[in-house]
Amino acid sequence: MGHHVIKLPDVGEGVAEAELVEWLVEDGQNVREDDVLASVMTDKATVEIPSPVEGKVIWRGATIGEIVAVGAPIIRLEVDGEGNATDTDTEIEAAKPAKEEKHQPEPKQIVSNGAIASETQGTAPVQPKVKGANTPPQAAPSGTMRAEGEAPLASPAVRKRAMDNGVDLRRVPGSGPAGRITHEDLDAYFQNPSPSVSGGRAPDTSVLETQVIGMRRKIAEKMATSKSRIPHITYVEEIDVTALEELRRKLNAERGERAKLTFLPFLMRAMARAISEQPQLNALFDDDAGIIRQYGGMHMGVAAQTDNGLLVPVIRHVEARGLWECASEVARLAEAARLGRCSRDELTGSTITITSLGAMGGIVTTPVINYPEVAIVGVNKMQTLPRWDGTQFIPRKVMNLSSSFDHRVIDGWDAAVFVQKIKSLLETPATIFIED
């Protein structure tokens, strides 16, 4: 028998590392050739790592959420024959557990009624040295919760018995040293359970910890970069979309089976017209190099919420697409994002972004710019509200656009001109179709 070491392959041009987001095998598991072993993520593309050979998993070299360098060993298989393992691979694997052990945090100490105890179950508490007379520790008052963050002291056997019976040990008073809970304390609790707080509800002090990995980590990093490096200015304007909604419904009724028109294709075409007059908004700002890259083609990112987090599929060359073509591409990419089937190219290369929460859009939002772009347009919910026409109040369909701009590149005046141009086009939708 031999060993075969699988290393993280080159998962993309210029990529030096990737994040391990999922293990699909366990230690001791037999795998066949081409079985998927793990998934890694780089930027916003998830890549599956297949097994090139048949064998048994005997070592996994990374934990979920860990960043792994290209070429680093990630898994070792026991295989028939000699395998491909080298002395260097063995040295790397042997060193890794020691490295992890070195960084293991010390057991937390918990102060409980004047005593210090290790959080590790079954460890006897250590009494602190206190000047003056020694005062015996007092058990927690019957029927009361311990202080926030104060863990109950109990042996593993007591903890298992409590868990099997659905008992929260924080509510059980302990009679042992430093308030330690004994089997006799559990017996007493079973006979006379502590009363709940007023209203019949016990306070929930549970804490759920979720490791930030994969897509959520990428989103967090991108948002932190944007907010820390870009001075945002947000401009909000109300749009009367009554005429646009009438036109949209009429066009949908006439086109039948074709992709249904939503508000977004109209907004995309209006933005394309506005950017033709203000091309500096269709740009990326490389603030490290001090260079603004202004693009002739408008590649529009459309933020889409999915089960895996926020994705921004990109509709390329909106300036060259018609209304129905925009609608079809939005529908296609939204479905691909929902199913997790967007390619790397479909998730990169945007020059300006639209974000919309649909009916949940609220009245006003403050969109975060998709770094390193310089502008983002946010769509808020549509409402029917009374508006004064000069003689009377009449019902109108209105919505707000909340748009953010990079104030280092876009002045407030230019931001206002841009949004007002979009407003004019959407409130008189026939002008969207007029060619210059």
N, C-alpha and C positions, 0 to 999 in steps of 0.2 A: 504494500500500500504506500502511496505517496501523498503529498500535499500540493494543492493548486491554489495560489493566491490570486485573487481578483482585485485589481486596482481601479480607482475611479478613472474612467476614460475621459478623453477630451470631448466635452459635451457641447462645444460651440466655439466658433472662431473668437480668439481673444479672451476666452474664459479661463481663469486660473483656479477657481474654486467653486464649489457648489454646496448647498445646504441639504443634508439628509432629512427628508420629510416623512419617509415611511419605510419600515422594514416589512417585507412580504414573506420572510422565512424566519424560522426559530433555530436556536442552537440544537443540534442533533437531528435536524430535519433532512431527509433525503431529497435532492433536487435533480431534475433532469436537464439535459442541454436545452437552452433557450427559455427555461423557466425564469420568470422575473424575480429578482432577488430583492431589489430596493428601488425607491424613487428618490431622485434628487431634484432640486430646483435651483435654477440660475436665472437671475433677473425675474421674468414672469413665465418662463417655460419650464414645465416639469418633464423630466427625462427618466425613463425606466432603464434599469441596469439588468440585462439578462445574464444568465450563466452560460459561459462558453463550453462547459463540460458537465458531465454527470458526476455526482458525488454527495457527500454528507457534510452539512455545515458543522464546523468545529470551532469557529471563532468569527465574531463580528466586531469590526474595529471602530465603530462610531455609534453615538446615541442620537436619537431623534432631536433635530434642531442643531446639531453640530455642523460647523463649516469644515468641509474636507477639501484638501488641495488635490488638483488633478495629478494623478500618478501615485497617490497615497493608497496603501492597501486598505480595503474596506471589508473583505471577507476571505476566509480560508476554508477550503473544502478538502475533505479526505477523499482521494480518488484511487482508482485502480492504476497501477503503473507508477512511474517516478514522480509525476507532477511537475510543477515549474517553480516551487518555492526555493528561494535562495537564502543564504546566511543573513543577508541584509534584511530580508523580509521578516525573518525570525527575530532578529534584534529589535526591529520596530514594534512588532507585536508584543514582545516581552516587556518593552519599556512602557507601553501605554497604560497597563493597569497600575504600575507604580506611580505614573504621573497623575492618574485619576485619584489614587489613594492619597497622594500628597495634598490634593486640594479638597479633600473631604472636610466639611466644616466640623468643628468641635461640637459635641453634644450640648444642646442648649440647657442652661440652668434655669429652673423655674422656682421662684420664691413662693412658698405656700405656708401661710401662717407662721412666718418667722423662720422657716427652714429652707435650705437650698437642696434641690434634688435634681438629678439628671432626668432629662426627658425620656431617656431610654427605659423601656419597661423593665421592671424587676430590679432596678438599681436602687440600693438602699439610700435614703436621704442622708445628707451630711449637715449636721447642725452647725450654724455659724458661731463664731466667737463673739459674744456680746458682753460688754462691760456691765457689771452689776450682777444682781441676783438672776439665776436662771429661772425662766418662767416656762412651765410645760406648755407645749403647743396645744391649741384648742381646735377641735373639729369644727368644720363649717356648720353654721346653724341649720337645723333641720328644715327641709323644704325650701331652701334658698339656693340660688345659683351662685357659683363661685365668681370671683371677679373676672372681668374680661382678660383673656390671655392666660388665666391661671388653670393649669391642667390638673385633673384629679390624679392622686397617687394610688396605684393599685398594682397587684401582681398580675402577670399574664393570665393566670387561671381565672382571676376575678374579672379581668377585662373580657375574656372569652365568654364567661357565663353571662355577663351583662349584655354583650353583643347578641348572644343567642336568644336572649329574652327581650331584646329591643329596649334596653334601659340606657339612658344617657347618664353616664357616671358623674357628670358635672352636677347632677341634681341629688346625688346620694351623699349624705353626710358620712364622714369617715371617723372612726373612733381610735384608729391606730396612731402611731407616732407621726407627727406632722400632718395629721388628718388623713393618713392612709386608709383606704377603704378595704375592709375585710369581707370574708364570706358572711360573717354574722351581720355586718352592716347591710349587705344585700338582702339577707333573710328578713331583716327588720323593714327594709324598704318595700319588699314584696307584700308584707302584711299591712303596711300603712304608707302607700305611695304619697310623696309630697304633693301638696295642692299646687295647681297652676296659678299663674298670676291673674289679676283681675280681668274679667271678660272671658275667662276660660281658655285663653291662648297662652302658650308658653313662648317666651322670646326665642327667636332663632338666631343663634350666634355662630352659625356655621360659616366657614370660609372655603370657597372653591377656588383652587389655584389651577390655571390653565397656562401651559407653556406657550409663549408666542413664537410660532414657527411657521415655515412655509409662506403661503400667500399673505397671511396676516402680518408676518414680520416684514415682508416687502412693502406692504401698504404703510405700516408704521414708519419704516425708514424713509419712504418717499414723502409722507406728510410732514415728518419732522424736518427733513431737508428743505421742503418748500417754505414752511412757516419760519424757519430759522434764517433762511437766506434771502427771502423775498419780502420787501415791505409792501404789503397788500393795500390797495385802495378799492373799496367796494361801492358801486354805484347802482341804485335801485330805481326802476322806473315802471310805472303802470302801463300796461298795453290793453287797449280795447280790441278784443279779438272776435267781436260779434260777427262782422262781415266775413272774417276768415273762417269761422266755424260753419257759417252757412255755405261757403264755397267748398269747404272740405267735405261736408256731408253730401253735397250735390255731386262732386267728383267721384266719391266712393260709390254712390248709387249708380252712376253711369258706367263705371269701370268693372263692376261685378266681381269676377274671380281674381282679378289682379291684386297685388299687395295693397292692403288698406293704408290709406294716408292717415298718419297721425299728425300732431302739431310739429314734430321734429323736422320733417323734410321741408316744410315752409320756413322754419327758423334757419335751417342750413342754407337754403337758397338766399334768404334775406342777409345772412351773415356774409355769404360770398359776394353779394352786391356791395355791401358796406365795406368789405375789405378791399375790393377793387379800388375804392376811393381812399382807403387808409391802409396801405399794404404793410405799414410798420407794425400792425397788430398781429400779423401772421408771421411770427418770428420766434426764434429761440435765443436766449441770452446766455452765452458762455461767460459767466461772471469770473471764472478763474483766469481766462485768457483776456477778458475785457472786450469780447467781440459779440456783436448782435448779428445773427444770421437770419436775414429776411428771405422768405421763400415765395417763389412765384406760384407754385402749386399749393392748394389749401388741403391739407390732410387732417381731417377733423376727427378727434377722439370723442367718443360718445360713452360716458361713464355708465356702466351697467352693474347692478347689484346681483350677485350670484350666491349660491350656497357656499362657495369657497372664498367669498370676499368680493371686493370691488375690482372689476376689470374695466379696462378702457380700450375696446376694439376701435380700430381706425378705419374710417372711410376715406380712401385716397382720391385726390383730385376732385373735390366737391365742385370746384369752379367749372368743371367740364361735364358735370352730371345734371340731368333734368330732374324734375320733381319726383316722378315715379321711380326713376333709377335710384335716387337717394332713399326712397321708401323701401325698395326691395333690398338694398344693401344693408340698411339699418336692421330690417327684420332678419336677414340671413346671419349677420354677425351677432345679434342679440341671442338668437337660438344657439349658435356655436358657443358663445360665452356661457350660456346656461348649462350646456352639456359638457363644458370643459374641453371643447374641440378646437379652440382658436389656435392658429399657428403662431409662432414667434413673430413673424412678419406682420400678422394681423393685430398684434398688440403693441407694436412699436412704431415710431416715426411720425407721431402726431405733431402738428404745428399750432393747433388751437383746439380747445375742448368745450363740449357742452355737457352739463350735468343736470339731470332731471329726476325728481322723486315722484313724478306723476301726481296722482291724487293726494299723496302724502307730502306734497311739496311745501306746505306751510305758506305763510304770507311773505316772509322775507328770509333769505339765507345769506350766509357769507362764504361762498365757495372758495376752496383752497386751490390755488393755481397748480396745474400739472407741470411741475418743474421739469425742464427749464423753459417752458413756454412763458408768454408774457400776458396772456389773457384767458379767461374762462367765463362762459355765459351760463348762468343758472336759471332753470325754469321752475317757477313756483306754481301752486295749484290755481286752477281756473275757478272763478266764482261769478254768480249772477248778482249784481249789486245795483242799487239805484244811482243814476248819474244825471246831472242837470244838463238839459239841452238848450237852455236859454229861456224856456217858457215853463218847463215842467220836469219832474223827475221821471225817467224812463228806465226800465231794466236793461242792463248791458252785461255782456260776458267780458270779464276783465281778468287779467293775471299780471303778476309782477315778474320782471326779469331782474335777477340779482347777479351782477357781473363784477368780477374782481380783475384787477390789473396790477402789473408789476410797476410800482411808482418810480422805480429807477429808470424805466424805459418809456412808460406811458404817462403823460401829464393828465391831470384831472380834466382839462378842457377836451383833450383828444378822446378820453374815455367817454365823456358826455356826448360828443359829436357822434361817436360810433354807435352808442346805444340809441340815440335819437333817430339815426338813420334806420336802424332795425325797426324801431317803433313805427316810423312813417311807412315802411314797406309792409309790415304786418297789419297795420290798421287799414291800409288800402291794398289788399292782396293782389289786385289785378296788376299793380305796378311791378310785382315780382317777376312777371313773365315778359315785361317789356325789355327788348334787347337794345343796348346802347348803339 
